[in-house]
């Protein structure tokens, strides 16, 4: 096998390794991307906070109603005890009882409205939690598949790196050094196939001297346009 052919095979192998490595990096990025889960969790947190605030207000309102109810009972007890016969004081106590009754009724109306809001907010929180749980389960299944793909790709890369290491031994060091020095500038494709008299990467037809050198010698021949090492398969 010619040195250039061995080099060309190394290039093909490296291109596959690069492709697999990019895929592994993309999978790792997917595994680390929890933006959707964070957004769903934020919805749950906001819904839970809104429900808890409404529940707290309802409890506080219930406490107020109980306090007003106790005061009304005390006022009614004094009004109907018969101890006080002063008409003016009795009238004042009666007005106080009526005011407390109105206050209790108003608070109870507010509590009914707040309780309805609280129940609605609880339902929203439970729905948000159910959506989050579904998303977490879906993400877990997706992650398992991604991890499986990543592990398989990693195994392939390790095997190909071992092949590359063995293949490099067949290439003269000076030629491989030249190849490596060209990789960055040639987008990891320093070797190009010559097909129908043209470089398959830049597409330029080669002149007669290049073609003659390709057919006559085993010397390293480069594309007259892009400078890549040419190989005829």
Secondary structure, DSSP 8 states (H G I E B T S, - for coil): --HHHHHHHHHHHHHHHHHHHHHHHHHHHHHH--HHHHHHHHHHHHHHHHHHHHHHHHHHHHHHHHHHHHHHHHHHHHHTSSS---HHHHHHHHHHHHHHHHHHHHHHHHHHHHHHHHHHHHHHHHHHHHHHHHHHHHHHHHHHHHHHHHHHHHHHHHHHHHHHHHHHTTS-HHHHHHHHHHHTTTTT--EEEEETTEETTT--B--HHHHHHHHH--S--B-TTT--EEE--
